[in-house]
Structure formats: structure tokens, C-alpha cells
Amino acid sequence: METVFHELKDGWNLVAHINCKLYSNDNEFVLLDWDNDILIQFTINDDSFESNSSSWGLKLRFNYNSKTIYIDNEPEEFEDE
């Protein structure tokens, strides 16, 4: 999966699929997927992460030492039948 690294606020980082779009308003964020559906809406502060809402099937991981959020969702690949 091809990813992109986003530097957020207060030392936080986000790694997600390259076709996702990230929008922010100070410390509030919305991540849209490749179909422009909301994957997750979240808030960060110096030492906290709070998910305000997320889509069903969200694949989310954290590395608290590096303050990095990983979103492992990617577009489904369909084979021609």
C-alpha cells in the first residue's frame, strides 16, 4: 500500500493511503477516503487522541511513543471475471 505521512499538531503524525484527503481546523481533523467518505473524525491535543466518529471497518493503529496514527484502510481491488 502506498502511503503518505502527514505532520499534525503537537508532535502528532498520521500515515494513511496516498489517495486519502486530510482536512483540519486547528486540532480537529477529518480524513476522507478515495470515495470522499469520512474514514475518521478526530481531535488531538498535546498528549491525547480522541475519535469523534469513524466509519465501520476502520483499520486504526497507534504508536504512542512517536505519536503516530496509522490508518491501514485501502481501496478494494476487483479482479475482472
C-alpha positions in Angstrom: 0.0 0.0 0.0 1.3 3.4 -1.0 1.0 5.8 2.0 1.6 9.5 2.8 2.9 10.9 6.0 1.2 14.0 7.5 2.6 16.1 10.3 -0.2 17.2 12.5 -0.2 19.4 15.6 1.6 18.9 19.0 4.1 16.4 17.5 1.4 14.0 16.2 1.6 12.3 12.8 -0.8 10.5 10.5 0.1 7.8 8.0 -2.7 6.9 5.5 -3.3 5.7 1.9 -2.0 8.2 -0.6 -5.5 8.8 -2.0 -7.0 9.9 1.3 -7.6 13.6 1.9 -7.0 15.2 5.3 -8.8 18.4 6.4 -8.1 20.3 9.6 -9.4 23.1 11.8 -6.8 23.8 14.5 -6.7 20.5 16.4 -9.7 18.8 14.8 -9.3 16.6 11.7 -11.4 14.8 9.1 -9.9 12.1 6.9 -11.8 11.2 3.7 -11.2 8.1 1.8 -10.7 7.7 -2.0 -14.5 7.8 -2.5 -14.8 11.0 -0.3 -16.4 9.1 2.5 -15.4 10.0 6.1 -13.0 7.4 7.5 -12.5 9.2 10.8 -13.1 12.5 12.5 -10.7 13.1 15.4 -9.2 15.6 17.8 -5.7 15.7 19.1 -4.1 17.6 22.0 -0.6 17.5 23.3 -0.9 14.0 24.9 -4.3 12.8 23.8 -6.2 11.5 20.8 -10.0 11.3 20.6 -12.1 9.8 17.8 -15.3 11.8 17.4 -16.7 9.4 14.8 -15.4 6.8 12.3 -16.6 4.6 9.6 -17.4 0.9 10.0 -14.4 -1.2 9.3 -11.8 1.4 10.1 -8.3 -0.2 10.5 -6.6 2.1 13.0 -3.2 1.6 14.8 -1.1 3.8 17.1 2.5 4.2 18.1 2.2 6.3 21.3 5.9 6.7 21.6 6.2 8.5 18.3 2.6 9.9 18.5 1.8 8.3 15.1 -1.7 7.3 13.9 -1.8 4.7 11.2 -4.9 4.2 9.0 -4.5 0.9 7.2 -7.6 1.1 5.0 -7.0 0.9 1.3 -9.2 0.8 -1.9 -10.6 -2.6 -2.7 -9.1 -4.2 -5.8 -11.6 -6.0 -8.0 -10.5 -8.6 -10.5 -12.1 -9.0 -13.9 -14.1 -12.2 -14.0 
